[in-house]
Amino acid sequence: MHVCNQVAGTSEVTSARKNDANRANARFSTGPKTPHGRARASRNAFRHGLSLAIDCDPLLSEEVDALAGKIVGDNVNPQVVKLARHVAEAEIDLSRIRALRHQIVNTALCDATYESETRSREKFALVRRCARVDGPFTPMPDEVVDFLYSYPLGPSKLAIIISDKAQQLRTLDRYERRALSRRKFAIQAYDEELRQS
């Protein structure tokens, strides 16, 4: 019984210490402190332009109006038109996100000299090593030159691209999940309004 109390008392002390350490660490991770850093961080959401409202872009607004018109057909009920517009906005957002994902991957695939940061560093380190060992004016061996001018092809190139662009693609996945959720709830609201009218 006495041992159990000691163990319980120790875990409470450790827990309190851990909480104090967590609070102290949290004070250091509150984001940028300088005005320049805060201004840069405030623009993070606008990097892809996906967080901008569709109404801010006249071309997208026209697309939404056209799609909403196709959804409602001859119905002139203002509430139905409004809900159809919400569905259309979510659908256009999904199209924008998917087009951007395609553009990111396709641009990298079409680049004949694309390679990862890691492979670029490996090539640079190899050149430095050759220059250090053989001297800067000595011609490099053929296999080294072949490696320097080699670039990934086929499935391995796609795998490297996806690995390199993983952070961007994760961000787009997050936007896509939100747009899918908005579309789902907008469709449900639209269907409910149609049933009631």
HUBELTA-V401122 format. One record per pair of residues at least 4 apart in sequence whose ideal C-beta (glycine too) atoms are under 7 Angstrom apart, sorted by the first residue. I is the first residue (numbers start at 1). GAP is how many residues later the second one is. D is the distance in whole Angstrom. If there is no record, write none. Layout:
# HUBELTA-V401122
i	gap	d
I	GAP	D
I	GAP	D
This chain:
# HUBELTA-V401122
i	gap	d
1	4	7
2	4	7
3	4	6
4	4	6
5	4	6
6	4	6
7	4	7
8	4	7
9	4	7
10	4	6
11	4	6
12	4	6
13	4	6
14	4	6
15	4	6
16	4	6
17	4	6
18	4	6
19	4	6
20	4	6
21	4	6
22	4	6
25	4	7
31	10	6
32	5	3
32	6	5
32	9	5
33	4	6
34	4	7
35	4	6
36	4	6
37	4	6
38	4	6
45	6	4
46	5	6
46	6	7
48	52	6
50	46	6
50	47	6
50	125	5
52	4	5
52	5	7
54	6	5
54	7	6
54	10	6
54	35	5
54	38	6
55	6	6
57	4	6
58	4	7
59	4	7
60	4	6
60	32	6
61	4	6
62	4	6
63	4	6
63	29	5
64	4	6
64	21	6
64	24	5
64	25	5
64	28	5
65	4	6
66	4	7
67	4	6
67	21	4
67	24	6
67	25	7
68	4	6
68	13	7
68	16	4
68	17	4
68	20	4
71	13	4
71	16	6
71	17	6
72	8	6
72	9	5
72	12	5
75	5	5
77	4	7
77	120	6
78	4	6
79	4	6
79	114	6
80	4	6
80	113	6
80	114	7
80	117	7
81	4	6
82	4	7
83	4	7
83	103	7
83	106	5
83	107	4
83	110	5
84	4	6
84	106	6
85	4	6
86	4	7
86	100	4
87	4	6
87	96	6
87	99	4
87	100	6
87	103	6
88	4	6
89	4	6
90	4	7
90	89	5
90	92	4
90	93	3
90	96	5
91	4	7
91	92	6
92	4	6
93	4	6
93	86	4
94	4	6
94	82	7
94	85	5
94	86	7
94	89	7
95	4	6
96	4	6
97	4	6
97	75	6
97	78	5
97	79	5
97	82	6
98	4	6
99	4	6
100	4	6
100	72	6
101	4	7
101	68	7
101	71	5
102	4	6
103	4	6
104	4	7
104	61	6
104	64	6
105	4	6
105	56	6
105	60	7
106	4	6
107	4	7
108	6	5
108	53	4
108	57	7
109	48	7
109	49	7
109	52	6
112	39	7
113	38	6
114	37	7
114	43	7
114	47	7
115	4	5
115	5	6
115	36	6
115	37	6
116	4	7
116	44	5
116	48	5
117	4	6
117	47	7
118	4	6
119	4	6
120	4	6
121	4	6
122	4	6
123	4	7
123	25	5
124	4	7
125	4	6
126	4	6
126	18	6
126	21	7
127	4	6
128	4	6
129	4	6
130	4	6
130	10	5
130	14	6
131	4	7
131	5	5
134	4	4
140	4	4
140	5	5
142	4	6
143	4	6
144	4	6
145	4	6
146	4	6
152	4	5
152	5	4
152	8	5
153	4	5
155	4	6
156	4	6
157	4	6
158	4	6
159	4	6
160	4	6
161	4	6
162	4	7
162	7	7
165	4	5
166	4	6
167	4	7
168	4	7
169	4	6
170	4	7
171	4	7
172	4	6
173	4	6
174	4	7
175	4	6
176	4	6
177	4	6
178	4	6
179	4	6
180	4	6
181	4	7
182	4	6
183	4	6
184	4	7
185	4	6
186	4	6
187	4	6
188	4	6
189	4	6
190	4	6
191	4	6
192	4	6
193	4	6
